[in-house]
Amino acid sequence: MSQKHVTTRVSEDLYEKIERIREEEQTDRSTAIKRLLERGVGDWQVETAVQRYRDGDVSVGRAAELADLSVWRFLDVLEERGVEMNYDETDLEADIAAVRDDE
């Protein structure tokens, strides 16, 4: 996988937090920032997928895809967050179609 270079400015407070994490992880700054970004992006994907599912915008299968999780793991996330299932016949059909597309 090719990599891209990203540059940004951060507040002094955020910089100090990154440095503390870097020291705790015993790694270089670049690796620490990369790990934090990966974690943050992953968290954002899950939060957005949960919200879109909660709002009824997407099916369970599509939300799991948006979150970059298996359907089973996404169902666990929904349960952990106390999100009720919005699952009907249309969702079942969409999930079956998604499984067939993956085959």
Phi and psi in degrees as a GROMACS rama.xvg file:
@    title "Ramachandran Plot"
@    xaxis  label "Phi"
@    yaxis  label "Psi"
@TYPE xy
-74.1397  154.541  SER-2
-117.485  150.574  GLN-3
-114.195  150.393  LYS-4
-91.673  131.229  HIS-5
-125.479  134.529  VAL-6
-125.144  139.262  THR-7
-150.96  160.94  THR-8
-104.565  140.872  ARG-9
-130.05  158.821  VAL-10
-68.0548  160.086  SER-11
-58.307  -40.2035  GLU-12
-61.6002  -46.7149  ASP-13
-65.5148  -40.0534  LEU-14
-58.3209  -45.0777  TYR-15
-64.3807  -37.4084  GLU-16
-64.8663  -41.7042  LYS-17
-62.6878  -41.6323  ILE-18
-63.4876  -41.0764  GLU-19
-63.0285  -41.5061  ARG-20
-65.0816  -43.1749  ILE-21
-57.3516  -45.2974  ARG-22
-64.736  -43.6236  GLU-23
-62.1916  -40.5906  GLU-24
-80.18  -10.5771  GLU-25
53.1192  55.391  GLN-26
-140.153  176.483  THR-27
-81.9044  163.939  ASP-28
-60.1866  -43.7175  ARG-29
-59.9865  -45.543  SER-30
-65.3666  -41.5895  THR-31
-61.8038  -45.1453  ALA-32
-64.941  -42.0972  ILE-33
-60.0378  -45.5145  LYS-34
-62.2955  -42.4419  ARG-35
-64.3719  -40.8865  LEU-36
-64.2  -44.7077  LEU-37
-59.9734  -43.2696  GLU-38
-65.5476  -44.16  ARG-39
-63.9627  -43.1471  GLY-40
-64.6302  -42.7376  VAL-41
-60.705  -44.5337  GLY-42
-61.9744  -42.1295  ASP-43
-62.9255  -42.9283  TRP-44
-59.8095  -45.0023  GLN-45
-65.8545  -47.5149  VAL-46
-59.7482  -43.3831  GLU-47
-65.8012  -42.357  THR-48
-64.6056  -41.4412  ALA-49
-62.0764  -45.731  VAL-50
-63.7425  -43.5857  GLN-51
-64.5673  -37.0134  ARG-52
-67.6368  -46.0302  TYR-53
-58.0499  -38.0359  ARG-54
-77.2477  -8.60509  ASP-55
82.167  14.5948  GLY-56
-77.4674  -27.8063  ASP-57
-138.464  158.746  VAL-58
-78.0651  171.263  SER-59
-59.3462  -45.2828  VAL-60
-61.0695  -44.9372  GLY-61
-67.2039  -40.5879  ARG-62
-63.1808  -41.5563  ALA-63
-61.3089  -41.2252  ALA-64
-62.2453  -45.1139  GLU-65
-62.0623  -35.1055  LEU-66
-81.156  -7.26994  ALA-67
61.1218  41.4536  ASP-68
-127.551  160.214  LEU-69
-68.9381  159.726  SER-70
-59.339  -41.5624  VAL-71
-63.4552  -42.5929  TRP-72
-67.2206  -38.2881  ARG-73
-65.0312  -38.1685  PHE-74
-61.6243  -38.0799  LEU-75
-62.4328  -42.7185  ASP-76
-60.4145  -44.5422  VAL-77
-60.3086  -43.2834  LEU-78
-64.1822  -43.61  GLU-79
-58.561  -32.1218  GLU-80
-96.3759  1.98674  ARG-81
69.6271  28.0474  GLY-82
-87.0994  126.723  VAL-83
-74.2614  149.375  GLU-84
-73.6819  129.569  MET-85
-110.105  70.9494  ASN-86
-119.757  120.893  TYR-87
-132.139  -171.184  ASP-88
-60.9192  -37.462  GLU-89
-62.5495  -41.3888  THR-90
-63.9524  -42.1809  ASP-91
-59.8307  -45.8351  LEU-92
-61.9717  -41.9063  GLU-93
-64.2417  -40.7515  ALA-94
-68.3959  -39.7592  ASP-95
-62.3303  -42.9515  ILE-96
-62.8332  -39.3675  ALA-97
-65.0502  -40.4927  ALA-98
-65.1594  -42.0393  VAL-99
-64.2304  -36.3601  ARG-100
-66.0236  -31.6137  ASP-101
-76.685  -17.523  ASP-102
